[in-house]
Amino acid sequence: MNELAFQEVYDLTDIERNQSVSVNVNGERVIVCNTEEGFFAIEDRCSHANIPLCGGYIKGTMISCPLHGAVFDLKTGTALTPPAFENLKSYEVKIEGTTISLREKLSNE
């Protein structure tokens, strides 16, 4: 099996609790969120409106789209509420020191 390598993307000290940043991972925009349960990363786009989720409201391990309020699970990328129905890719997060690295999960199970 060809395993994807982790890509260093950000310094965790620059992301406050319940805040997010948008980073580039292999040419795709990904949102990294600092939550009460740790750091999580999913595609940085609402599957309903195709706009960035960065800047959306984070509560627990969920983020809401800043445009229409669709809610996504930050752990899995699952669309939890309308108007979004399509799930997003989620990313595995690795922290070494203060460096956050990401790689695409092989499945969203």
N, C-alpha and C positions, 0 to 999 in steps of 0.2 A: 504494500500500500504506500502511496506517495503522500507523506504527511506534510502539511503546509507549515512553513516556518513562522515563528512569531516576529512581528515587526514593532520596533520601538516607536511610540507615537507621542508621548507626553510625560510631563513631570506631575505626579499626583499632588504635590504641594500647591500647584496652581489652579486646582479645581476645588472650590468650596463645597461643603455639604449641601445637597439638594440643588447642585448646579451641574451644568454640562458644557462640554466643548465638542466641536466638530473637528475631526481629523481625517486624513487621507490614508486609506489602507488599500494597497494594490490598485489604485485608481478609483476607489469608491469612497464616498463620504460616509463616515461612521460617527455616531455620537457616543461619547464616553461620559457616563453619569456617575457622580459620587452620591451614593444613597446611604441611608442609615444601616444597610446591610452590606455595604462595600461598593466596589466599582463594577459597573456592567456596561456593555456596549452592544448596540444594535445599529442597523442602517439608519442614516440620518435623513429620513424622508417619511412623510405620512403616506401610507399606501392609498389613501382616499384622495387627497389633494395634491400629492407629489410635491410638497413643500418641506423644508427642513423642520425637524423636530427640535433642534437645538434652540434653547430658550423657552421650551415648553415647561409647564408646571410639573414638578416631580413630587410625588407623594409615595412614601414607602419604596416599592420597587416598580412603580408605574410612572409613565410620563404621558401627559396629554398634549395633543397637537395644539399649537397656539392659534390656529385658524378656526377649526370647527369643533375642537374638543374631543376628537377620537382618542381613546386611551390604549396604550400598548404596555405589555409586560416587558420590563427591561431585562429580565432573566432569560426569556425565551424568544422575544420578538412577536409574541402572539397578540393579534388585534383583539382587544377585550370589549370594545363598545363601538356601535355605529357612530359616524358613517363609514368607518373603516372595517373591512372584512378580510383583507389580504394580510397575512402575517409577514413580518420582516425578518431578514437574516439576523442572526445573533452571532456574537463574537466571543471567543474565549479570552479572558483577561488574565495576564500574568504580571505580578508586581515583583520587581527586584530593586531593593533600596527604595528610591522614590520614582523609579522609571516604570511607566505603564507600557506593556507590550500587548499586542492583539494578534489573533489569527481567527479566521472564519471557522465556525463550528461545522463539523461534517453533517450534523443533523440538528434540528431544533427540538429534540425529544426531551 
